[in-house]
Amino acid sequence: MKQFTKGFAFGTLATLGAIASGVLAFHKTVIQPIEETEEKFDNNRRAAVRKGRSAHQML
């Protein structure tokens, strides 16, 4: 019974570790590039707005 408990605990920890690593891998390969692209577009949009406003300033 003692070995069953150790094996069950080890199996549970291994399963949780596999799930966690899968979630982290998914985040790095799918979600993070999408967020970086959105951030890049936002920065470009802000720069375009600043440039457009400064081009029409009257002195």
DOPA-347946 format. One line per 8 residues: number of its first residue (from 1); their letters; for each residue x, y, z of C-alpha. Coordinates in Angstrom, 1 decimal, padded with zeros to 4 digits, always signed. Layout:
residues N
NUM	a	X/Y/Z; ...
This chain:
residues 59
1	mkqftkgf	+000.0/+000.0/+000.0; +002.9/+002.3/+000.7; +004.3/+002.0/-002.8; +000.9/+002.6/-004.3; +000.6/+005.9/-002.4; +004.1/+006.9/-003.6; +003.3/+006.0/-007.2; -000.1/+007.7/-007.1
9	afgtlatl	+001.5/+010.9/-005.7; +004.3/+010.8/-008.3; +001.9/+010.2/-011.1; -000.3/+013.1/-010.0; +002.7/+015.4/-009.8; +004.0/+014.3/-013.2; +000.5/+014.8/-014.7; +000.2/+018.3/-013.2
17	gaiasgvl	+003.7/+019.1/-014.5; +002.9/+017.9/-018.0; -000.3/+020.0/-018.0; +001.6/+023.1/-016.8; +004.3/+022.7/-019.4; +001.7/+022.3/-022.1; +000.0/+025.5/-021.0; +003.2/+027.4/-021.0
25	afhktviq	+004.3/+026.1/-024.4; +000.9/+027.0/-025.8; +001.2/+030.5/-024.4; +004.7/+031.0/-025.8; +003.9/+029.7/-029.3; +000.3/+031.0/-029.8; -000.7/+033.7/-027.5; +002.5/+035.7/-027.0
33	pieeteek	+003.1/+036.3/-030.8; -000.4/+037.6/-031.2; +000.0/+040.0/-028.3; +003.3/+041.2/-029.7; +001.7/+041.8/-033.1; -001.1/+043.7/-031.5; +001.3/+045.8/-029.5; +003.3/+046.6/-032.6
41	fdnnrraa	+000.2/+047.7/-034.4; -000.8/+049.9/-031.5; +002.6/+051.5/-031.4; +002.5/+052.2/-035.1; -000.9/+053.7/-034.8; +000.1/+056.0/-032.0; +003.2/+057.1/-034.0; +001.0/+057.8/-037.1
49	vrkgrsah	-001.4/+059.9/-035.0; +001.5/+061.9/-033.5; +003.1/+062.4/-036.9; -000.3/+063.5/-038.4; -001.0/+066.0/-035.7; +002.5/+067.5/-035.8; +002.3/+067.9/-039.6; -000.8/+070.1/-039.3
57	qml	+000.4/+072.4/-036.6; +000.2/+076.1/-037.4; +002.9/+078.4/-036.1
